[in-house]
Amino acid sequence: MSDVMHNFELYQPDSIQGAADLLGEFDDAWIIAGAKDSLGWFKDRVIQPSVVVDIGGIAELTGIEETDDGGLYIGAMTTLTDVLENPLIRDRYPILSSSASQVASPQIRNAGSIGGNISQDTRCVYYRTGFPCYRAGGNTCYANTPTAMNRDHALFEVSRCVAVTPSDTAPAMVALGASMVIRRKGEDIEVPASEYFIGPEIDITRMTVLEHGDILLGIRLPADWANARHYFEKVADRNTWDFALVSITMVAKMAGNAIEDVAMVCGGVQCTPRRLTEVEDVVRGEVPGAEVETLVRRVASRGAQPLNFNHFKIPLMENLAARAVRSLA
Amino acid sequence: MAYRLIGNDFTPPDIEAKVTGSAKYAEDFRADGMVHVKVFGSPMPHAKVKSIDADEAMKIPGFVALLLPDEVKQPDVTGFPILTSEPKYHGQPIVAVAAETEQAAADTVAALKVDLEMLPFVVDPLDSLRQGGANALEGGNVSGRGVDFQELKWTGKDFAAAAENELPRGAAPIEWSFGDIDAGFAEAAVIVEDSFVHATNSHHAMEPRSAAAFWENGKCHVWGSTQSTSFAQPGLARMIGIELKDLVFVAEYCGGGFGGKATSYPLMALPALMSKKLGGRPCHLRVSRFEEYANGMARSGFQGWTRLGFASDGRITAADIFVVQDLGPTTGFPDFNNVGNAFSVVFQPPNMRFRAVPVLTNTVPKGPQRGPGENQTANMFEPLIDKAARELGIDRIAMREVNAPGNGGVGAKIGAKQGPLTSAFLKEALTQGAETFGWAERSANSGMRKGPKARGYGVASAYHSAGSSGFDGLVRITPDGTLHVHTGVGNLGTYSYGSTSRVAAEVLGYDWDHVVIERGGTARHIPFNLGQFGSNTSFTMARTNYVAAMDAKAKLLEIAASSHGGDPDDYDISDERIVRKSDMGVVMTFAEAAQMAVDMGDKYAGHVLPDDIHEMTRTSAMAIAGTGLVGVAKDTLPKDGTAPALTASFVEVDVDVETGSVEILDFLTVSDCGIVNHPTGLAAQSRGGAVMGFGLALTERHIYDPAYGIPNAASFYHGKPLSYLDVPLNTQWGAVNQPDPQNPMGIRGVGEPLQGSASAALLCAISDALGGHLFNRIPVVTDMIVNAAAGQPQSHKPLATNTV
């Protein structure tokens, strides 16, 4: 933990193609956006790539614009501050403004990008401090032992690794049905948010589908949930510079007093944003109230498998799911 | 008496540099030819170095030198070495390297091959006290100030005798008592008995303990980060292995210390030792955030038990207290002593027994942190006072008022020997605070629910000793009429170096614009002062600056008498001039008198000095001798008793029982700190102490996986100090503003208890919101509230510490 980065070659391309070429040229090239995640790795010397490609100077990766289908396109390098302050996003997708406003601290939001925020690595303290765990290429999980300090870790979908997604905005992407636009081998592909985030059963060394050489270009938000009812709440130990213990993200459409349609996603409980489909099935068509809340609590955490120190997340996610539904009353 | 300066705000002279960023800290040191120093920290919590292979490391371009453990002086087994071949905690420096660039130094450290043999280690004191439990150090597990290093194991019977959630109570090397506790419990109407845990937590100083040094003409120049410009020097000189007169020390600014930089520390000496090896070449050590967390010390945690007896009117009849202190891997700091003392002051029990066991662990080194022991006392005991109040049906303010020392401290006592206090108005602070806060009306809403939010109110008191004596003052009036106040107290950020310098100006009747504060290092010729710690600065430094100014005043009058005839008593001072009392005619200005002092020499100009001043003061006075009228004296003013800093805090919260979130709605603290010298300073301390206290109550703790002994909270975001976004924008403060009779200006300090009473009041408010639920564990973190509200058990094992 010298706080001094290793030596590396830094490239700062000014075009997407230039970045793609560099990523193709160097096998261990590491891509940085706002670098709020990567520089910590480097300063701790846990990750030491020989080549770093900084895409912060690529103008076409920045900006927010309306799309023909009534949705929005957000460049991956757009800062979190620009996302949370953007009037279009505030009006149509307040859930994204809210979640972006809860990321880290004002200073980090000013430099950190939306693409980096949704694609950041997990904050499991064992993994981040250099333990040779499964995710780091080893053969054990240090956060799931009889003595492990795993208060922050997963309740669901554990597959050797028990780390959780740390992103505040990733659940909003899933709830809003966003698509991630990725430059891969010269082609632009779109990956639904529900598939963009991957768990350890798919690849234990990654949090997203991004592969070496891929560049996340932007995020496409469809109009489906624009101007719908939104609810976001993050529970953390501090109001700033803290990761969610559990967060809840919900979008809903009302038909009179009843919930016509809903998408609810929970953060901080598994490796990927967790869609609470059972909750959605319970509340769809129902009028919010005490009876519905009771049912929501009953199913919200169903299937949870707590570790040594995180069983508090069960009532917490049940409560958050109930509060989200309560907000529709 | 009306003062011109005391009690009024002023602009500290260094504030512009801090605000603009032009202030130079130790980390800003640069010099031609400077090399960079880095350390190899132990990857294990306890180990023995078998070999060090530096062959590859020495090939790193830019490599300059290695410094090994056998090249530095080694302390006793429980001491704090600069480098060690038997590391006792994760991150402890084993080898230091020097290189032409910081990059090369870091690369050299990374290329070192240090072969270590793992030794048994322990992170929980109770585990070490068990039969067969690991010792943190070879040969023993118990130490502490006044406690011989020894191996202490409790019997299986000791552990079996305690219930699952009850602290076992075996042999204790510390035990004292007064009164008759059996009789006290016999007369109690209510007895409260509980066990509790208080976490360890880091200091979170923004400025890490970086340092720099070089040697020139036989003197060692050191730039360091310290709270105590004078007081740190003797220890630093000893660590470097030089005489005090050969140390040139610069410490102009300190970016946060909170007790962790109260005195000298090993990393401060490291660049000097490397520089010595390199023939005096400038060496710079930039300490990383992780290294600061690993080596920067932490507050000691406790595991404890108590039995408290209360009469029907709320008076404490007896107190029986047993604490186990997590001492870390060195002698640490005697927080345990302060637990007993603090309880005895705040609650004035007539009968009390205190037992303590300081236990060594392989965790980060422990040192004093703001209210070391005293603030843990507030957190551990104040919720139990509430518990008794509820059982007795007594208002919680009344419960404290009936026990608190007040009325100037008449009859108030402290500690095992039941010594006196110089003054105490804690009872009055509680009363004043309750009125300002509107306690009677607002606390009627205790437990009020608004949806998932429950309203709670808390009140708590805290104490710290707040004054010393026997240190030196040094002032000088130069022939241009300027008053120079030489102060070595340090610049921790409280600006008390400035506010106490105003005492000298007050005594001499100076316009503040005509005063220069000489501070920041040896070159400013500073006297030997106590450090800026222990809430003592205001009391102690007011006295030293007073005696120095009085010495200067006496010399001014003597000069006037020698020049214009008569006795010194025939003269007085007014508006920076000496006047004849009989006709108030001006005899001479201070500037003229200062020139006369230079001309007269002898004691007037500092050529002849008092015999009883410290070596450092003598050196400084000799350095300025002949440049003006020198006032220099040791504080021998009467002092009988302990000067106490006392505070009472009040908190209003909403606790969300669905999320575990705590929202602090309102906060007030009232201080008993003598006459308020610097109102804005007290306001800042009140608020800063509260913010720090709220973190102590809610979020801050060290965490270790006992399988590895590696700290899991060694960064700001893991350590979780609170920020402005976590606390109310506006907080209230007040003071009883009653003079301390043993300070010539009536002044006392109050830095430390402002944190403890705030944190304890918050803990009490959370408990109040939850219908009196007691966690008996500090901090009360989010998950504990969620679990309690959900009616499910907590995750942590009973009495476990250094855990989540």
Chai-1 contact restraints between the chains, C-beta under 6 A:
chainA,res_idxA,chainB,res_idxB,connection_type,confidence,min_distance_angstrom,max_distance_angstrom,comment,restraint_id
A,M1,B,S288,contact,1.0,0.0,6.0,A-B,restraint_1
A,M1,B,F290,contact,1.0,0.0,6.0,A-B,restraint_2
A,S2,B,A106,contact,1.0,0.0,6.0,A-B,restraint_3
A,D3,B,S288,contact,1.0,0.0,6.0,A-B,restraint_4
A,V4,B,E102,contact,1.0,0.0,6.0,A-B,restraint_5
A,V4,B,Q103,contact,1.0,0.0,6.0,A-B,restraint_6
A,V4,B,A106,contact,1.0,0.0,6.0,A-B,restraint_7
A,V125,B,N712,contact,1.0,0.0,6.0,A-B,restraint_8
A,T147,B,D705,contact,1.0,0.0,6.0,A-B,restraint_9
A,T147,B,P706,contact,1.0,0.0,6.0,A-B,restraint_10
A,T147,B,A707,contact,1.0,0.0,6.0,A-B,restraint_11
A,M149,B,I703,contact,1.0,0.0,6.0,A-B,restraint_12
A,M149,B,D705,contact,1.0,0.0,6.0,A-B,restraint_13
A,M149,B,N712,contact,1.0,0.0,6.0,A-B,restraint_14
A,M149,B,V804,contact,1.0,0.0,6.0,A-B,restraint_15
A,R151,B,V804,contact,1.0,0.0,6.0,A-B,restraint_16
A,V235,B,T659,contact,1.0,0.0,6.0,A-B,restraint_17
A,D237,B,T699,contact,1.0,0.0,6.0,A-B,restraint_18
A,D237,B,K720,contact,1.0,0.0,6.0,A-B,restraint_19
A,D237,B,T782,contact,1.0,0.0,6.0,A-B,restraint_20
A,R238,B,K720,contact,1.0,0.0,6.0,A-B,restraint_21
A,R238,B,D726,contact,1.0,0.0,6.0,A-B,restraint_22
A,N239,B,L725,contact,1.0,0.0,6.0,A-B,restraint_23
A,N239,B,D726,contact,1.0,0.0,6.0,A-B,restraint_24
A,T240,B,S723,contact,1.0,0.0,6.0,A-B,restraint_25
A,T240,B,L725,contact,1.0,0.0,6.0,A-B,restraint_26
A,W241,B,Y717,contact,1.0,0.0,6.0,A-B,restraint_27
A,F309,B,S795,contact,1.0,0.0,6.0,A-B,restraint_28
A,F309,B,V804,contact,1.0,0.0,6.0,A-B,restraint_29
A,F312,B,D783,contact,1.0,0.0,6.0,A-B,restraint_30
A,F312,B,V786,contact,1.0,0.0,6.0,A-B,restraint_31
A,F312,B,N787,contact,1.0,0.0,6.0,A-B,restraint_32
A,P315,B,V786,contact,1.0,0.0,6.0,A-B,restraint_33
A,P315,B,A790,contact,1.0,0.0,6.0,A-B,restraint_34
A,L316,B,V786,contact,1.0,0.0,6.0,A-B,restraint_35
A,N319,B,E658,contact,1.0,0.0,6.0,A-B,restraint_36
